[in-house]
Each structure stands twice: as C-alpha cells, then as structure tokens.
Amino acid sequence: MTANCDEAACAVQRGAPVSDGLSRLDIAPGCRKLMPGIKRVKFWREQADGPVAFSENGVDPIVTFGVADGDGYESYAPAAPLLALNSDSEN
C-alpha cells in the first residue's frame, strides 16, 4: 500500500477467511506512518462488484478501494490520503 503516490509503502496481506467475502487483514507495523488510524483495521471485505473495504468490525469501512487501471486498487473514501493497493509480484 502506498499513500499519495509517495515512495513510502507498507505491507498489508489478506489473511484467513472469516465468512463469504470477509477476511482478516494483516498490517505491517510501518503502515501506521502512512495512514493514521490504520492500526484499528482488522478486516478485508471484497465486494462482488469489485471494491475492497478495510474495517475495524467487518462492516463499517475505514477506507474503501475501487479497482484501478492495471493491477490494483485506489482509495476513494476517505478522499485523503489517496492510497494505492497493489499486489506484490514477488510473493
């Protein structure tokens, strides 16, 4: 994940499935510098029509990503900071 197209990046990883479309989210400690409040995020929810939301409780999104051009997602809520979520092709 990167913020505001900056060089700074941090690792987030979709974890174990909890239910249909909902998974745990593993966040590297360095992510707190990119987005204040990210430490509260515990879940990844993938919606059938493409968007991905990170939330604290599995329901109410803290940040929501839409499918971007290419391989990845860009946040649209909240509007700032702009976050990009891309797969790590090395894993």
Sequence and secondary structure as in RCSB ss.txt:
>XXXX:A:sequence
MTANCDEAACAVQRGAPVSDGLSRLDIAPGCRKLMPGIKRVKFWREQADGPVAFSENGVDPIVTFGVADGDGYES
YAPAAPLLALNSDSEN
>XXXX:A:secstr
 EETT S B  EEEEEEEETTEEEEEE GGGGGTSTTGGG  EEEE TTS EEEESSSSSEEEEEEE SSSEEEE
EES SS EEEE  TT 
